[in-house]
């Protein structure tokens, strides 16, 4: 097993371990802000009635449920964590438009040009090879299709960045242990955010992958950001 495979297995283990409390932890640790961020993400997706949507790294189906409500005819949730998908299937049991597949975002098990919209919420950061993941997203989008990526970022104001760093490294791991039963998973979270490209750098990666009309919007002073892009 390579170091890359080992890292992917470790991260998958984190998500399987916290799956049952993942949604609750998100709500408590973000003070409910993730609901606003996801609402904005769906707005940026511009989902038209009858659209086909891929919710990549979609886990517990939060974005998928919102996409279906926005008028998508079909929504496929793809995630590498069976535990997260199990939670998502229960939440979406009454929504026939939503289907699920356990798979790797770096090798999406779909034919090219299959989707009008690709959503990825808090998932790109977890890919070992982000560039390959972006190329796969481009491949499965139809020409003119839209990618919308919601991801954590770094606050703009220096004083707020210091406060956020303290909260991320000193509070979140202990809270993660109490809420979801795993300190390691919530130590991984701030570490992965720290290593993730800043918005300008991520926009450059998207352009290098072949996307056009790449734009981003910072949310809550930059705690999170939404990147949008289109397939030529």
BATORTOR-184016 format. One record per residue (C-alpha): residue number from 1; residue in one letter; x, y, z. Coordinates in Angstrom, 1 decimal, padded with zeros to 4 digits. Example, Ala and Ser with C-alpha at 12.3 -4.5 7.8 and 13.67 -1.06 7.14 Angstrom:
# BATORTOR-184016
+-----+------+--------+--------+--------+
| pos | code |     c1 |     c2 |     c3 |
+-----+------+--------+--------+--------+
|   1 |    A |  012.3 | -004.5 |  007.8 |
|   2 |    S |  013.7 | -001.1 |  007.1 |
+-----+------+--------+--------+--------+
# end
This chain:
# BATORTOR-184016
+-----+------+--------+--------+--------+
| pos | code |     c1 |     c2 |     c3 |
+-----+------+--------+--------+--------+
|   1 |    X |  000.0 |  000.0 |  000.0 |
|   2 |    X |  001.3 |  003.4 | -000.9 |
|   3 |    X |  001.4 |  006.5 |  001.3 |
|   4 |    X | -001.4 |  007.9 | -000.8 |
|   5 |    X | -003.6 |  004.9 | -000.2 |
|   6 |    X | -002.8 |  004.9 |  003.5 |
|   7 |    X | -003.8 |  008.6 |  003.8 |
|   8 |    X | -007.1 |  007.9 |  002.0 |
|   9 |    X | -007.8 |  004.9 |  004.2 |
|  10 |    X | -007.1 |  007.0 |  007.3 |
|  11 |    X | -009.4 |  009.9 |  006.2 |
|  12 |    X | -012.2 |  007.4 |  005.2 |
|  13 |    X | -011.9 |  005.9 |  008.7 |
|  14 |    X | -012.4 |  009.3 |  010.3 |
|  15 |    X | -015.6 |  009.9 |  008.4 |
|  16 |    X | -016.9 |  006.4 |  009.0 |
|  17 |    X | -016.3 |  006.9 |  012.7 |
|  18 |    X | -018.1 |  010.2 |  013.0 |
|  19 |    X | -020.9 |  009.6 |  010.5 |
|  20 |    X | -023.7 |  009.2 |  013.0 |
|  21 |    X | -023.0 |  012.6 |  014.6 |
|  22 |    X | -021.5 |  014.4 |  011.6 |
|  23 |    X | -024.5 |  016.6 |  010.9 |
|  24 |    X | -025.0 |  017.5 |  014.6 |
|  25 |    X | -021.3 |  018.3 |  015.0 |
|  26 |    X | -021.4 |  020.6 |  011.8 |
|  27 |    X | -024.3 |  022.5 |  013.3 |
|  28 |    X | -022.8 |  023.0 |  016.7 |
|  29 |    X | -019.3 |  023.7 |  015.7 |
|  30 |    X | -020.3 |  026.2 |  012.9 |
|  31 |    X | -023.0 |  027.8 |  015.1 |
|  32 |    X | -025.4 |  026.9 |  012.4 |
|  33 |    X | -023.6 |  028.9 |  009.7 |
|  34 |    X | -023.2 |  025.9 |  007.5 |
|  35 |    X | -027.0 |  026.1 |  006.7 |
|  36 |    X | -026.5 |  029.6 |  005.3 |
|  37 |    X | -023.4 |  028.5 |  003.3 |
|  38 |    X | -025.2 |  025.6 |  001.8 |
|  39 |    X | -028.2 |  027.7 |  000.9 |
|  40 |    X | -025.9 |  030.1 | -000.9 |
|  41 |    X | -024.2 |  027.2 | -002.6 |
|  42 |    X | -027.5 |  025.9 | -004.1 |
|  43 |    X | -028.3 |  029.5 | -005.2 |
|  44 |    X | -024.9 |  029.7 | -007.0 |
|  45 |    X | -025.6 |  026.3 | -008.7 |
|  46 |    X | -028.5 |  027.8 | -010.7 |
|  47 |    X | -030.2 |  024.4 | -010.9 |
|  48 |    X | -032.8 |  024.5 | -013.6 |
|  49 |    X | -035.9 |  022.2 | -013.5 |
|  50 |    X | -035.0 |  018.8 | -014.8 |
|  51 |    X | -031.3 |  019.2 | -014.3 |
|  52 |    X | -029.0 |  016.2 | -013.5 |
|  53 |    X | -026.8 |  016.9 | -010.5 |
|  54 |    X | -023.8 |  015.1 | -009.0 |
|  55 |    X | -023.2 |  015.7 | -005.3 |
|  56 |    X | -019.6 |  014.7 | -005.0 |
|  57 |    X | -018.2 |  013.8 | -001.6 |
|  58 |    X | -021.9 |  014.2 | -000.7 |
|  59 |    X | -021.9 |  012.1 |  002.4 |
|  60 |    X | -025.0 |  012.8 |  004.4 |
|  61 |    X | -026.8 |  014.3 |  001.4 |
|  62 |    X | -027.4 |  017.8 |  002.8 |
|  63 |    X | -026.6 |  019.4 | -000.6 |
|  64 |    X | -028.4 |  016.6 | -002.5 |
|  65 |    X | -031.6 |  017.2 | -000.6 |
|  66 |    X | -031.4 |  020.9 | -001.3 |
|  67 |    X | -030.7 |  020.3 | -005.0 |
|  68 |    X | -033.7 |  018.0 | -005.4 |
|  69 |    X | -035.9 |  020.7 | -003.7 |
|  70 |    X | -034.5 |  023.3 | -006.1 |
|  71 |    X | -035.9 |  021.3 | -009.0 |
|  72 |    X | -033.2 |  018.8 | -010.1 |
|  73 |    X | -034.7 |  015.7 | -011.8 |
|  74 |    X | -031.9 |  013.4 | -010.6 |
|  75 |    X | -029.2 |  013.8 | -008.0 |
|  76 |    X | -026.4 |  011.3 | -007.5 |
|  77 |    X | -024.5 |  011.3 | -004.2 |
|  78 |    X | -021.0 |  009.9 | -004.5 |
|  79 |    X | -018.8 |  009.5 | -001.4 |
|  80 |    X | -016.0 |  007.1 | -000.4 |
|  81 |    X | -017.4 |  006.7 |  003.2 |
|  82 |    X | -020.0 |  003.9 |  003.5 |
|  83 |    X | -020.8 |  005.3 |  007.0 |
|  84 |    X | -021.6 |  008.7 |  005.7 |
|  85 |    X | -023.7 |  007.3 |  002.8 |
|  86 |    X | -025.7 |  005.2 |  005.2 |
|  87 |    X | -026.8 |  008.4 |  007.0 |
|  88 |    X | -027.5 |  010.1 |  003.7 |
|  89 |    X | -029.7 |  007.2 |  002.5 |
|  90 |    X | -031.9 |  007.4 |  005.6 |
|  91 |    X | -032.3 |  011.2 |  005.3 |
|  92 |    X | -033.2 |  010.9 |  001.6 |
|  93 |    X | -035.3 |  007.8 |  001.8 |
|  94 |    X | -038.5 |  009.6 |  000.8 |
|  95 |    X | -036.8 |  011.5 | -002.2 |
|  96 |    X | -036.8 |  009.1 | -005.2 |
|  97 |    X | -034.8 |  011.6 | -007.3 |
|  98 |    X | -031.7 |  011.0 | -005.1 |
|  99 |    X | -029.4 |  007.9 | -005.7 |
| 100 |    X | -026.2 |  006.9 | -004.0 |
| 101 |    X | -022.9 |  005.4 | -005.1 |
| 102 |    X | -019.8 |  004.6 | -003.0 |
| 103 |    X | -016.8 |  005.7 | -004.9 |
| 104 |    X | -013.7 |  007.8 | -005.3 |
| 105 |    X | -014.0 |  011.4 | -006.4 |
| 106 |    X | -010.6 |  011.0 | -008.2 |
| 107 |    X | -012.1 |  008.2 | -010.4 |
| 108 |    X | -015.8 |  009.0 | -010.7 |
| 109 |    X | -017.7 |  005.9 | -011.9 |
| 110 |    X | -019.8 |  007.8 | -014.4 |
| 111 |    X | -019.5 |  008.4 | -018.2 |
| 112 |    X | -018.3 |  011.7 | -019.5 |
| 113 |    X | -020.7 |  014.6 | -020.0 |
| 114 |    X | -023.4 |  013.1 | -017.6 |
| 115 |    X | -024.3 |  016.0 | -015.4 |
| 116 |    X | -025.5 |  019.6 | -015.7 |
| 117 |    X | -024.1 |  020.5 | -012.2 |
| 118 |    X | -021.4 |  019.1 | -010.0 |
| 119 |    X | -021.6 |  020.1 | -006.3 |
| 120 |    X | -018.9 |  019.4 | -003.8 |
| 121 |    X | -019.3 |  020.7 | -000.2 |
| 122 |    X | -016.3 |  020.4 |  002.2 |
| 123 |    X | -014.9 |  017.5 |  000.1 |
| 124 |    X | -012.2 |  018.8 | -002.2 |
| 125 |    X | -010.0 |  019.4 |  000.7 |
| 126 |    X | -010.0 |  015.7 |  001.5 |
| 127 |    X | -008.8 |  014.5 | -001.9 |
| 128 |    X | -005.2 |  013.3 | -002.0 |
| 129 |    X | -004.9 |  014.4 | -005.6 |
| 130 |    X | -007.0 |  017.6 | -005.9 |
| 131 |    X | -005.9 |  018.3 | -009.5 |
| 132 |    X | -007.1 |  014.8 | -010.6 |
| 133 |    X | -010.4 |  015.3 | -008.8 |
| 134 |    X | -011.0 |  018.6 | -010.6 |
| 135 |    X | -010.2 |  016.9 | -014.0 |
| 136 |    X | -012.7 |  014.2 | -013.2 |
| 137 |    X | -015.4 |  016.9 | -012.3 |
| 138 |    X | -014.7 |  018.5 | -015.7 |
| 139 |    X | -015.0 |  015.2 | -017.5 |
| 140 |    X | -018.4 |  014.3 | -016.1 |
| 141 |    X | -019.9 |  017.7 | -016.7 |
| 142 |    X | -021.8 |  018.4 | -019.9 |
| 143 |    X | -020.4 |  021.3 | -022.0 |
| 144 |    X | -021.7 |  024.5 | -020.3 |
| 145 |    X | -022.2 |  022.6 | -017.1 |
| 146 |    X | -021.4 |  024.2 | -013.7 |
| 147 |    X | -019.1 |  023.3 | -010.9 |
| 148 |    X | -019.9 |  024.7 | -007.4 |
| 149 |    X | -017.4 |  024.1 | -004.6 |
| 150 |    X | -018.1 |  025.0 | -001.0 |
| 151 |    X | -015.0 |  024.7 |  001.1 |
| 152 |    X | -013.3 |  026.0 |  004.2 |
| 153 |    X | -010.8 |  028.8 |  003.8 |
| 154 |    X | -008.9 |  031.4 |  005.9 |
| 155 |    X | -010.4 |  034.5 |  007.5 |
| 156 |    X | -009.4 |  037.8 |  005.9 |
| 157 |    X | -009.1 |  040.0 |  009.0 |
| 158 |    X | -005.9 |  039.2 |  010.9 |
| 159 |    X | -007.5 |  039.5 |  014.4 |
| 160 |    X | -010.4 |  037.2 |  013.3 |
| 161 |    X | -007.9 |  034.8 |  011.8 |
| 162 |    X | -006.1 |  034.5 |  015.1 |
| 163 |    X | -009.4 |  033.9 |  016.9 |
| 164 |    X | -010.4 |  031.3 |  014.4 |
| 165 |    X | -007.1 |  029.5 |  014.6 |
| 166 |    X | -007.4 |  029.3 |  018.4 |
| 167 |    X | -010.9 |  028.0 |  018.1 |
| 168 |    X | -010.0 |  025.4 |  015.4 |
| 169 |    X | -006.9 |  024.1 |  017.2 |
| 170 |    X | -007.9 |  024.4 |  020.8 |
| 171 |    X | -011.7 |  024.0 |  021.0 |
| 172 |    X | -012.8 |  022.0 |  018.0 |
| 173 |    X | -010.8 |  018.7 |  018.7 |
| 174 |    X | -012.2 |  018.5 |  022.3 |
| 175 |    X | -015.7 |  019.4 |  021.1 |
| 176 |    X | -015.4 |  016.8 |  018.3 |
| 177 |    X | -014.5 |  014.2 |  020.9 |
| 178 |    X | -017.5 |  015.1 |  023.1 |
| 179 |    X | -020.0 |  015.4 |  020.2 |
| 180 |    X | -018.9 |  012.9 |  017.7 |
| 181 |    X | -016.6 |  010.6 |  019.7 |
| 182 |    X | -013.3 |  011.3 |  017.8 |
| 183 |    X | -010.6 |  013.8 |  018.7 |
| 184 |    X | -008.4 |  012.6 |  015.8 |
| 185 |    X | -011.0 |  013.4 |  013.1 |
| 186 |    X | -011.4 |  017.0 |  014.5 |
| 187 |    X | -007.6 |  017.4 |  014.8 |
| 188 |    X | -007.5 |  016.5 |  011.1 |
| 189 |    X | -010.0 |  019.2 |  010.2 |
| 190 |    X | -008.0 |  022.3 |  011.1 |
| 191 |    X | -004.8 |  020.7 |  009.8 |
| 192 |    X | -006.5 |  020.0 |  006.4 |
| 193 |    X | -007.8 |  023.5 |  006.2 |
| 194 |    X | -004.4 |  025.0 |  006.9 |
| 195 |    X | -002.9 |  023.0 |  004.0 |
| 196 |    X | -005.7 |  023.8 |  001.6 |
| 197 |    X | -005.1 |  026.3 | -001.2 |
| 198 |    X | -006.2 |  029.9 | -000.6 |
| 199 |    X | -009.1 |  031.1 | -002.9 |
| 200 |    X | -006.8 |  032.6 | -005.6 |
| 201 |    X | -004.7 |  029.4 | -005.7 |
| 202 |    X | -007.7 |  027.2 | -005.9 |
| 203 |    X | -009.2 |  029.3 | -008.7 |
| 204 |    X | -005.8 |  028.8 | -010.6 |
| 205 |    X | -006.1 |  025.0 | -010.1 |
| 206 |    X | -009.6 |  025.0 | -011.5 |
| 207 |    X | -008.4 |  027.0 | -014.6 |
| 208 |    X | -005.5 |  024.7 | -015.0 |
| 209 |    X | -007.9 |  021.7 | -015.0 |
| 210 |    X | -009.8 |  023.2 | -017.9 |
| 211 |    X | -012.6 |  025.2 | -016.2 |
| 212 |    X | -013.6 |  028.7 | -017.4 |
| 213 |    X | -015.5 |  031.5 | -015.8 |
| 214 |    X | -013.9 |  030.7 | -012.5 |
| 215 |    X | -015.1 |  033.0 | -009.7 |
| 216 |    X | -015.2 |  032.8 | -005.9 |
| 217 |    X | -017.1 |  034.5 | -003.0 |
| 218 |    X | -015.8 |  034.5 |  000.5 |
| 219 |    X | -018.3 |  033.8 |  003.3 |
| 220 |    X | -018.3 |  034.9 |  006.9 |
| 221 |    X | -015.0 |  036.9 |  006.4 |
| 222 |    X | -013.4 |  034.0 |  004.6 |
| 223 |    X | -014.1 |  031.1 |  007.0 |
| 224 |    X | -015.6 |  029.4 |  003.9 |
| 225 |    X | -015.6 |  030.2 |  000.2 |
| 226 |    X | -017.7 |  029.2 | -002.7 |
| 227 |    X | -016.0 |  028.7 | -006.1 |
| 228 |    X | -018.0 |  028.5 | -009.3 |
| 229 |    X | -016.7 |  027.4 | -012.7 |
| 230 |    X | -018.0 |  026.2 | -016.0 |
| 231 |    X | -017.0 |  023.6 | -018.5 |
| 232 |    X | -016.4 |  025.2 | -021.9 |
+-----+------+--------+--------+--------+
# end
